[in-house]
Amino acid sequence: MHIETLAVGVVLLMALIPLASYISGVLLRGIGISLVVAASAVTAWTTFRVPPSSLPEEAVETRPAQVAEDGYVTSQTCRACHPAPYASWHASYHRTMTQVASPESVVGTFDDVALTLNGLEYQLRRRGDQFVVDMPHPEWTGAPEQAPRIERTIVLTTGSHHRQVYWYSKGGTRLLGQFPFVYLIAEGKWVPRNAAFLRPTTNTPSSETGRWHTGCIKCHTTHGRSRISAPTNHDEALHPREIDTRVSEFGIACEACHGPADEHVRVNRDPRRRYRYHFGDEPDPTIINPARLSPRRASQVCGQCHGLTGVKTINDMLDWYDHGFPYRPGDELTDTRFVVNPRVDWDHDVDKFVNPNSSEFIDRHFWPDGMMRISGREYNGMIESPCFKTDDETRQLSCLSCHVMHKDAHDSRPFKVWADDQLGADMRTDRACLQCHEAFGENISEHTHHAAESHGSRCMNCHMSHTTYGILKAIRSHMIDSPTALASMETGRPNACNQCHLDKTLAWTADHLHTWYGVAKPDMTDDEKSIAASVLWTLRGDAGQRALMAWSMGWEPAREASEAWWMVPYLAELMADPYEAVRFIAFRSLRRYQAYRDLQYDFIALQAERDAEAVRVVQKWYRSRRGRPAPGRSALLLDATGRVQGAEASRLLDQRDRRIVILSE
């Protein structure tokens, strides 16, 4: 074949590939594409298609509408040219954060399920592809038993990883109400919404009318616009005159991290341009790739949602109602929002309408020293870490130091395993820290004073301990620090040493930190010197501390380091806790014991039933310990026979911190 003819043929083929790819949903990204990539692209097309709706989104009247505006084009447009990233995003929990209710998205059981809350019955039914709830009218203000019954259709879901929340149509409006039960996915169990959060028990569930439009939409959708009539105060915002809520896409989609893609799609219809940037080193200026940003700017892409932030003025708030947040990936986040940080003195002139600088607000989100206390706000912790504050950008920590938004082609883990927290391969190991702190890897035991393969030599167990609470469990703090007994004494926050060595005192921790690292030993009370820190936090701590202890007693490294047999009576005590979340976590930890694996316990039952079950747990434990003395366990308040010293335990219970705790995860 003549060389010119061959060249023309190649050019024509290259030009036709994008057209064919657009039609089939597969872009052959390079001449030597493998069959594996081609197969994954075909899967993305055949498996992830969105079925056509019988009603245009602009015409939807019973829920917020999914309408791409302001330069957004939706992930479906991205799929044609980026099938592999699309496939991994589609497998992530980011995508399913908010979904239109359908047989594919609804996780909870709706087949003629009867639920009871405060003596009132709720019926869940499935009608073809619709999910319907029959319930007492949630806005009824009279006697509860006289509330008229109403039927509502579930139209949206929030969450799909740990639990799922359901939103029903108010009928003839895009305004949503929230079904007062949450489905816990791992347990396959419906629980009252309030029981799924760390807050006092209440017998007056609300419909949460308007909450999705003013709260969830900010981070659980892409480019959400509340479009509520301009409110003059908070109450009016929840009961608006008009509502035209729109999102560009439900869930956290491609453009949430890469920015609006309309211009990117338009200019890249030219195959010459597309391949020039694909095979070149220069970034395409029409789209944002967070991996190419500085560590600070890349982290802000995550921080727009995984951070506790606020708009700066009431005018900014009103503008958000109409147009959504002005921040776009690649921008400086602090140009349009302030980042809540009690460790610094932020602008006290910020309009009081949006200024969270109050003790109640701080208590709901932070420990007393300003360390983040709740999940989902990891950005606030990370930016206070020395690893982030360094001036050396080549070693500066960012969210992308450990997390990956798209599973690497060489990562052999199943999508579901990767999606659990979207950590890169090996980022659950010390490799995450040794990327920068290489020297410690040469002899880790010299630094940790623990056996190299033990839990005590894992970097994150010491420097990212589980002091953050959320989704009914403890989560690693993203403010990297070093454990001290003094911080625990001053803030009540458990330290890494005592959260693993649950059978040891604060004095024991202080002694070891002083001997190993020269940390000054603080003055302590007699109780802090003689009683295990976990026992103090369990008996006299606040509800948040008790929740962390209930979780820690089910954490395998702590169970191994502390000989778990003695924890049963304390878990039984926590099963009788006033807070529903604490009771649930304690029961889940108790079931780690073989003897209690099949225990039936309803953490939302009447108090008399719960207390009776907790007593039976302790009695069974005492019988199993008969004839097995426990010498040297005074720090655990156990006598020589292994029984809890009732008088001492009662004394600490009398000192319990009974202040109301509400953690706004």
N, C-alpha and C positions, 0 to 999 in steps of 0.2 A: 504493500500500500504506500502511496506517495506520502511523504512526511507532512506536506501542507494539509492534505486531506485528513490525515490522522489527527493533526492539531485541531482542525476545525471540528472534527467529531468529538474530541475530548472537551472542547469549549462548550459545544452544544449539550453534551451529556451533563457537564457541570451545571449548566443553566437549567436543565430540566429536573435535576435532582431536587432542588428546593420546592418546585411545583408539585412533583410527585409526593414529596415528603409531606407537604401541607395537606394534601388530599388524604393521605393514609394515616397521618398523625405520627410519622416517623421521619426524623432527619438523619440521613447518613452522614455522620460527622467525621469526614475524612475518607480518603480513597480506600484505605486498608481496613475498613470496619469489620469487626468480627461477628460471627454468627451469634455469639452470646449477647452482645449489645443490641443487635437487631432483634433478637427474641425478646429482650426486656422492653424494647420500644413497642413492639407489637402488643405485649402484655399491657403496657400502659394505655394503649388505645382500646383494646377489647375489654379490659377489666374495669378501667376507671372512667368510662364514659358517663356523663351525666344525662339521664334520660330527659328528653324534651318535656317541658312543662305545658300543660294544656292552657295555662293562663299566663300572659306576659307579666313579668315581675312588677312593672309599673302599675298594673291593675290589681295586684294583690291588696286586699283590704283587711285581712285578719291577722297579719303579722308584719314586722319590718320587711321591706323589700330589698332584694339584692340587685342593685343597679350600679353599674360601673360608670363613674363620672370623674371629672377633674383629671383626666389623663390616665386613669386606671383601665386595664383591659382584662383582668382576671387571669387566674392560673391556667385556664383552659387554652388561652392563647399562647402561654409560655410552653405548654406541653409539646407543641409541634417541633420546636427547635431544640428543646432540652428534655428529651424523654427520660433519661436516667435520673437527673435531679428531680424531675416531676414525680417519678415513681417513688423515690425515697421520701419526698415531702408528703406524698399521698399516704404513705404508710405511717406517718408521724401523728402524734397526738395534737400537734399544732393545727393540723387540718380539721380535726374533728372537735375542736374546742366549742364551736357552735355549729349546729346542723339543723336543717329543716327536718322535722319529725317524719320518719318513714320507717318501713320495716327494716331497712338497712342500718339506720342510725339509732333507733331506740333500743337500748340495752335492757331496760327493766321489763319485768313480766307484767303484762296487761290482760292476760286471759282470765277474765272473771275473778279478779283478786279483790278481796275485802280487807280494808285497813281500818284501824280504829285509833282515834286521837282524842283524848279528853272526853271519852264516852260517845263521841260522834263517829259515824261510819262514813267511809269513803269507798266507792266502788270504781274499779278500773276495768275497762272493757276494750276489746279489740273489735273493730268493724271494718273488715277488709284491710285496707292500708291506713286506716285512721285509728287513733288512740284517744279514747274518750274517758273522762272522769266525771263521776256523779258524786256531788259533795254538798255539804251545807254552804250556804251563801257566805263567802269569805268577808264581805263587807257588812254583814248583819250586825247590828249594834244592840239588839235585844237579847233576851235569854237564849243561850246557845241551843238549848233543846228545841226551841221554837223556830230556829233558822229555816227558811225555805230552802228546798234542795234545787240545785241548778246542775246543768250538764254543760261541760266545756270540752273543747277539742284541743289536744296537745299539738302545738304547731312548731315549737322549737325545742332543741335540747342544748344543754351546756355541759361539757365534760364527757369523757369516754375512757379515761384511764383508771382512775380510782373510784369515781362516783359520777352519777349523772343527775342533773337537775332538769326539771321539765316546766315549760312555759305554756300557758294556755291562752287561747284567744279570748278577748273580752267581747268579741262579736261586733262586726261592722266597723272596727277600728284597728289600727296597728298597735294599739296599746296592749301590753301583755301583763298577765298575772302569773304568779309562780305557784305551782302545786306544792302544798306544804309537806311533802315527803321527798326524800332523796333516796336514790338507789345506790347501795354500796356494791360495787361490781365484784370484788374478790369474794365477799361473803354471800352474794346473791340475795341481799336482804334489803327491804324497804325500812327506812327509819324516818322519824319526824325530822324535818329540815333543821330545826334548832339543835337536835341531838347530834348532828354531824359536825357541829362547830363548838369551839371551846367558849361557852358562855353559860350563864345560869339557866336552869330549867325554867321554862315559861309555859303557862297554860293558855296563852292567848296568841296563837299563830296568826300572822297577818298574810295578806295575799301578795305582799311585796310589789304591789302595783306600781309600775313605772321604774322599778329598780333596774331592769335590763336596759332601759333606754338611757338612764343616767349613770349607770355603773358598769355593767358587764360589757356593753358595747365598746367601751374605751380600749379594752385589750383583747377581748374575745372575738373580735371581728377585724377585718381589714378596711381602713378608711371609713369608720362609722360616723354618720351624721345623725344626731338625735332628732333634729328638726322639731323640737317642741316649741310651742309659742313662747316668746321671750318671757322668762319668769322674773318676777320681782323679788321673790324669796324662795327658800328651799321648799316650803310646803306647796307652793303653786307649781314648782317644777315637777312634783310628783302627781299632781292632778291638773294636767294642762288643758288648755282650751282646744288645742289642735295638736295632732301628732302625725308626722309624715316621716317616720324614721327610715333611713336608708343606709345600706352598707354597700361597699363595692364587692365584698365577698364575705360570706360567713366563715368563721375560723381565721387562723393566722396563715395567710396565703403568701405566695411568692412576693407580691409587691409590698407587703408589710416590711420586708427586710431589704428588698432591692429597689423600692421606690416605684412610682408610676412608670409604666412601660410603653405607653402609647408611642412616644417618639422613637424609642428603641425598636419597636416592631416596625414602624414606618420606614425608617432609614435602612433597616436590615433586609428589606425586601430585595435590595440590590445584592446579588450573590457575591459580587466582587468585593464589596465592603465587608460583608459578613465573613468571608474566608480570610480577608486581610487581617481582621482583628482576631479571628479564631486561631490562626497560626502565628500571629505576631506577639510581641511582648507588651505592647501598649494597651492599657485598659480602654474599653469602649466608653466614651464620655456620656453616652445616652442612657446608661444604667449604672447602678451602684452595686459593686461586689464588696460586701463587708470585709472579705479576706484581704482586699487591697487597701483598706483604710488603715489609719494609725490605730494602735491598740485602744486609745481613748475613744475615737470616733466609732470604731467597730463595736465597742462595748455599749455605746450609747444607743446603737440600733436595738440591742437587747433591752437596754435600760428603759426605753420608751414604754415598755410593758412590765418588765421584770424589775422595775424600780418604783419607789414611792415618790411620786412627783406631783406638782400642782401647777396650775396656771397662775400667772402673776397678778392679774387684775380681774375685776368683775367683768370688764369689757371683753377680756380674753375668754372668760367663761361663756358669755353670751355669743361670742363669735364661734366658739366650739359647738354650741347647740346647733347652729346653722350649717357650719362648714367642716366640722371635725377639727382635729388638731392640725396646726400648720407644720409641725415637724415632719421632715422627710429624711429617710436614711441618707447619711452623709453630712447632714446639717450638724451644727453645734446645738445639742439638746438644751443647754442652759440659756440659749438665746430666747426661747419661747416658754420654758418651764423652769421652776426652781426645784431642786432635788432636796427633799426633806432630810436633814442631817442634824440631829440634836448636838453633835459634837462640835459644830461650828455655829457662829452667830449669824443666821441668815437675816435678810432684810425684814425688820419688824414693822416697816411701813407698808408691807404687802396688805392689800385690802382685806379687812377682817372677814369678808364673805368667803374667802378661800384660804385664809391663813390657818394652818393646823397647829400653830404654836400654842398648844394648851396641854396641861398635864394629862388630861384624859386621853387626848389623841396620842401623845407620846407613849403612855402606858399600854395602849392597845397595839402598839407596833414595835416598841423598843424596850430593851433592858435599861435599867437606870443609868448606865454609863454610855448609852447611845448605840450599843450594838443591836442590830436588827434581831427581832424576836419571832417574826412570822415568816412563813414561806411565801414564795412568789415575788420577793423583793430582794433577790440576791445581789442586784446591782448596787444597792445602797451599802451592803456589807463589803463588796469587793473593792469599791473605790476608797474605802478607809484602810485597806490592807497595804502594808509596806511594799509588797510585790507590785502593786498597781501604782503607788506613788513615786516609784523610782523615775529618775530622769532619763534612764537608758532605755529608749524605745525598743532596742533589740532584745531586751530582757524583761520588758514590761508585761505584766500579767494582763490578759483580756479574757473575755468570755470564751473566745475562740482558741485560747490556749489549751482548753480541755474539751470543749463541746464542739460538735460538728453538726451543721444543719442538714447535710446530705451525706448519707453513708458512702464511704469510699468503696470503689469497685473492688479493691483488694481485701475488704473487710468481710470475713467469712461468716460473721454472725447473722442469724436470721433478722429480718426487719424488726420483728417484735422485740427482740432482745436489745437491739440498738436503740429503738424508739423509747425504751423505758426512761432514759434521761438524756439521750442523744450525746453520750460521751464518746470520744474517739477511742479507737482500739488502744488498749493498755492504759487508758486514762482513769481506770479504777485502781490502778496500782501506783507504786511509788514513782513510776515513770513520769506521772503528771508533774511532780515537783522536781524530779531530777533533770528535767529539761533545762532548768536554769541552775539548780543547786547540785551540780555534778559531783562536787567533792564529797558530799555526804554519802554518796552511793559506794564509795571505795571501802568504807567500813562503817556501815549503818549502826552497828551495835555500839561503837565508840561514842556515837552521838546520842543514841536512845537509851543506852544502859539496859536494853532488853535483847533477848535472843533475836538474831537477824530475821528469822522466819515467823516470829510471833506477831500477834496483833499490836503489841506495844511498840513495834518497830515500823509500823505503817505511818507514813508522814501525816496523812489526813486524819488519822485517829487522834493525833495529838494537836494538830494545828488547825483542823476544821472539824471540831467536835460537834456532836448532835445537840446543839442548844437552840435550834430554830424549830418552831412548832407549826404544823399545818397538815391538812388532810388526814387527821387522826393518827399522826405519828410524829416522831422527831426526825429532823432533817439536818444535814451538815450546815454549819454556819459558813457563809462565804466571806466573812471577815477573818482573814488568816491572822492568827495570833498565837501566843504561847500560853500554856496554862499557868495560873497562879492561884494559890489559896486565898490571897487577899481579894482578888476580883470576885470570888465566890462569896466571901464574907460581906463585901460592900454592896453587891448587886443581887445576890441570891441566885446568880446564874451558875449552874453546874460547871465544873472544870473537867478537862479531858481525863485527868488522873482518876478522880473520884467517880466519873461516869463509867469508867471501865472497872476500876477496883471498888465496886459498890460496898464492899465489906470493910473499907478503910476510912479513917477519920481525916478531917482537914489537916490536923496536926501531922499525920503520917505523910500527907502530900507535901506539906511545907518543909518537913525534914528532908525528904528526898530531893525536892527542887533546890534546897539550899546546898545539900551535899554535892549534887551533880552539876548544878549550873550557877551556884552562888547567889540564888534569889533570896533576898532578905526574908526572914521568918516574921510574920506579923504576930501581935499579941492576940490571944484567943480566949474565949470563955471556956469554962470547964466542959460544957457540952461539946464544943467544937474540938476539944482535945480528946474526949473520951468516947464519943458516940459517932458511929459511922455517918458520914455526910449524907449518904442516901437515905438513911433512917430519919435524919433531921428534916430533909426536904420532903420525905413522904408524909411525916406526921405533922410537922408544923409549917410546911411551905405553903405557898399560894397554889391556886388551881393549876397554873401553868407549870410550876415546878413539879407538882404531883403527876401531871400528864407526862412530863419528861422522865420521871422515875418509873412510872408504869411501863413506858416504852423500853427504857434501859434494862429493866428486869426481864425483857424478852429478847434482848440483843445478844447474839451468840458470843461475841468477844467478851462481853461483861459476864455472861453466865459462866464462861470458861475460867476467867480470871478470878471470879469471886465465889466459886462453888455455889451453884444456884439453889441447892436444897433449902436454904434458910429463907428464901424470898417468898415462899408460899403465903405465910400469914400476913405479910405486908401487901401482897397482891390482893388478898382477900379483903383487907382493910380498904384498899383503893376501889374494890368492886362495890363497896358501900358508900362511895364518895357522893357528895351532893351534885357534882357535875357529871352529866351523862357521858361526855367525851372521855373523861378520866376512867369511868367505869368500863366503857367499851375497850379502851386500850389495855387496861389491867386484865380483863377477861381474855383478850387475845394473847397476852403474854403468858397467862396461866396455862393456856392450852398448849404451850410448848412442852409442858411436863407430860410424860406418858400417862401418868395416873389420872390426869384431868383432860386428856385429849378429847374425850367424848362427853364432857360436861355440858349440860344444857342450862343456859343462863340467859335471861332476858334483861338486858341492861336498861330497858325503859319500862320494866314492870313496876308494880306498886312497891313502895319502899319496904313494906313488911316481907314481901316475897324475896326481894333482893337481899335484905339483911339475913333472912333465914338461909338462903343459899350460901352466903359468905360464911356464916357460922358452920354450915356443913363442910365447907372446904377446909376450914381450920381444924375441925374435929377429925376429919379424915387424915389430915397431915399429922396431927398429934399421934393418932393411932399408928401411923407408919413410922414415927420416930421413937416409939416406945422401946426403951432399952438401948437407945443409941445416944449416949451422952454427947454434949457439945462443949468440951472444955475450951477455954480461951476465947469465948465468943461474947464477951461482955459488951464489946462495941456494937454488937447487933441487938443488944438488950435481951439476950437469951440466957437463961439460967443453966445450971449444970445438966439439967434434964432435957434442954433444948426448947423449953417453953418461953414465950415472950414474957418479959417482966411487966405485968399489967400496970403496976403503979407508975413506973417510969414512962411507959407508953402513954398512959392517960395524962401524965403531966405535960408531955410534949403536945398532945392533942389539944389540951387547954390553951396552949400558946399558938395554935394554928392561925395563920394569916387568912382571915375570912373576908378580906376586901373583895368586892366584886371584880372578877377578871373576865374581860371580853377581849379575845385576840382576833383582830380583824384581818384574817388571812385572805 
